[in-house]
Structures are given as C-alpha cells and as structure tokens.
Amino acid sequence: MELLIPLIAGLALIWLIGRGVPWDAKLVTIVVTLAVIVAVVLLERNGLWPEAFRRR
C-alpha cells in the first residue's frame, strides 16, 4: 500500500499534465517517473538513502 498510493497519484498527475501531449512523450514521461519511484524505494529499503531525507 505504501507504494501503490504514490504510484497512482503520480500517474494521475502525469495524465493531467500531459493531456495535450503526444502518446510517445507520455510513455517516456511514465517510464521516467516509474524509474525514479523504483530507484527511491530501492535506495530507501537498502539503507542508502541520505539520513536527512528518511522518514522518522
């Protein structure tokens, strides 16, 4: 659930922002956004995320 809600919110924002954008640009935006989300989650779970950004 911790990953699903931000993912849905991010995809909704991408959809709202990119309504007038061609499909290939939307797909690139979605792929980049998902890659950033996965990278942040992996860094946080492996303990490599900076201490200042960690949830307390």
VENPE-V322415 format. One record per residue. N is the residue number from 0. SS is DSSP state (h for helix, s for strand, l for the rest). PSI is psi as a letter, one per 20 degrees, with the letter a starting at -180 (999 if undefined). NEAR is the number of other ideal C-beta (glycine too) atoms within 10 Angstrom. Layout:
<<N & SS & PSI & NEAR> <N & SS & PSI & NEAR>>
This chain:
<<0 & l & h & 4> <1 & h & h & 7> <2 & h & h & 10> <3 & h & g & 8> <4 & h & g & 9> <5 & h & h & 12> <6 & h & g & 15> <7 & h & g & 10> <8 & h & g & 10> <9 & h & g & 15> <10 & h & h & 14> <11 & h & g & 10> <12 & h & g & 12> <13 & h & g & 17> <14 & h & g & 12> <15 & h & g & 8> <16 & h & h & 11> <17 & l & k & 15> <18 & l & h & 8> <19 & l & j & 5> <20 & l & q & 12> <21 & l & q & 9> <22 & h & h & 8> <23 & h & h & 8> <24 & h & h & 10> <25 & h & g & 15> <26 & h & g & 11> <27 & h & g & 12> <28 & h & g & 16> <29 & h & g & 15> <30 & h & g & 10> <31 & h & g & 11> <32 & h & g & 15> <33 & h & h & 14> <34 & h & h & 10> <35 & h & g & 11> <36 & h & g & 15> <37 & h & g & 12> <38 & h & g & 10> <39 & h & g & 13> <40 & h & g & 15> <41 & h & g & 11> <42 & h & g & 13> <43 & h & g & 14> <44 & h & h & 9> <45 & l & j & 8> <46 & l & j & 8> <47 & l & i & 8> <48 & l & p & 15> <49 & l & q & 8> <50 & h & h & 6> <51 & h & h & 5> <52 & h & i & 9> <53 & l & q & 9> <54 & l & q & 5> <55 & l & 999 & 2>>
